[in-house]
Amino acid sequence: MTGLITKLTQKIDGWKQEVQQLVKTSGNIKVSDVTVSQLYGGMRGIKSLSCDTSVVPDDQGLIIRNYFLKDLTEYLPEEIFYLLLTGELPTPTELTEFQTELKSRKNVPNYVWDVLKAMPSDSHPMAMLSAALLSMQKESVFAKNYEKGCKKDEYWKHTLDDSMNIVAKLPGISAAIYRLRFNKGELIQPDPDMDFTSDFLYMMGLDHKNTEIYNLFRLFLVCHCDHEGGNVSSLTSATVNSALSDLYYSMSAGFNGLAGPLHGRANQECIDWIIKLNQKYNGVPTKEDLIQFVTETLKAGKVIPGYGHAILRIVDPRFEAFMKYGNKYCADEPIFQSVKLVFETVPDILKTIEKIKDPWPNIDAISGALLYHYGVREFLYYTNIFALSRALGFASQAVMNRGMMLPLIRPKSVTTEFVKNLVANNS
């Protein structure tokens, strides 16, 4: 890992000096105003964080280190991880060295299997993933070196070690959860020569040599890798990490946030809605049938799963990437055809509803349908695959934040009485 350490040392020193100079010379410049509605609305839209690994402009979608998502869909997860860490795509030599480093860290301690097997047989896969990761906390390189009294400017190096260890082991852990939780047979040990995606499929028991399946999972792992710093899971992970908790603590916390229906579990809601749609009409509905089904859903006070986004005001580029894949490989699949029909129909309906700001689909509207097509129909597991990808973002942000020596995340809260007095004084 010498080459990566050298590159990051140079990068982080430059980035840190740049930020320190900004704070020193321009620290009093106002970035964002906060309204009462934002105060009570989940801090939506308040610019109060720094995140350089990715950004999500509402009119462009995900941009990873200045690369548009649409320009990264043919890359490997390992290449994206390297990009998130360094700001550069690896050269062939750098990629080989990076992959070799990850492969050397694949093996999972046996006690993790004991932890997973001791959990109730109906445990949620995300609870299993969080517990498995947390059980390995004693392996933390950062925690061990912190106890020895390492220098602050070395924190990021030990966090990088933790990030490489965790990312390398997560495919094996997640695959084991799939096999244990859904009775798929004995656990499959990692292959030391396989890349990140192939080995994950192999350990799940799927056909890792099938090009279509491989490319779907590779695309899934790339598209979900990061989504700036303010989403629930990334913010949670970063907040815990800012207390100098190690990455095992902070990533486990991030996974717990990801497990929520309003975040990583959303693709389950979407595929469930599509299946119910097809069941009601005995296959792909007509456009008229779909309009009726959508109207009934909205009248019941429910939302159309997968439509709308906290930030975006366009079709999610990640949705477009999956749609391109689906049109190429499974255009005749009834579930996919329904997803496509919904995309062609629902936005025009939602545009007529005044309170809806974003009528367009996000990635969750389609990702589950493609997993379903290739036989992964255990909906509870979908968020695990999401987590395996988002770990790349958690890990990269943690290394950057430690390298930049960012302080404890500690926003100030106020009481409702304070807000009432503020409103009264302003009026």
Secondary structure by P-SEA (a helix, b strand, c coil): caaaaaaaaaaaaaaaaaaaaaaaccccccccccccccccccccccccccccccccccccccccccccccccccccaaaaaaaaaccccccaaaaaaaaaaaaaaccccaaaaaaaaaccccccaaaaaaaaaaaaccccaaaaaaaacccccaaaaaaaaaaaaaaaaaaaaaaaaaaaaacccccccccccccaaaaaaaaaccccccaaaaaaaaaaaaaacccccccaaaaaaaaaaaacccaaaaaaaaaaaaacccccaaaaaaaaaaaaaaaaacccccaaaaaaaaaaaaaaccccccccccccccccaaaaaaaaaaaacccccaaaaaaaaaaaccaaaaaaccccccccccccccaaaaaaaaccccccaaaaaaaaaaaaaaaaaaaaaaaaccccbbbbbbcaaaaaaaaaaac
